[in-house]
Amino acid sequence: MSDARVECGPSGELRLSGVLDYQSGPALRRTGQALIREGKGKQLLIDCSSVKKSSSVGLSLLLAFTRDAMASGRQVAIVGMPGDMHEIAKVSGLLDVLSLTDETRGVV
């Protein structure tokens, strides 16, 4: 079993951690969707800085969480995307679709 988790942080952000793969993906999807439904505010911050490793499943989760948040009228900002996820997003042409934010420089 993977140590992957999705949880709500102290400021209402969605925190992804651990190994995001086909084994952890379905449970993370269900939990993240429920947390987004319960969330408040006009913006959802998704923090990926604790992700250890990710397959394309991690990007699929980010797309699904973005869609969920937008359906409830919230904007999304994604921070802390690890290098492997970033490379998959780049190769897949998803850098223009995902709302990646660099905390120190603004929107990437």
Buried (B, 14 or more C-beta within 10 A) or exposed (E): EBEBBBEBEEEBBBBBBBBBBEEBBEBBBEBBBEBBEEBEEEEBBBBBEBBEBBBBBBBBBBBBBBEBBEEEEBEBBBBBBBEBBBEBBEEEEBEEEBBBBEEEEEEE
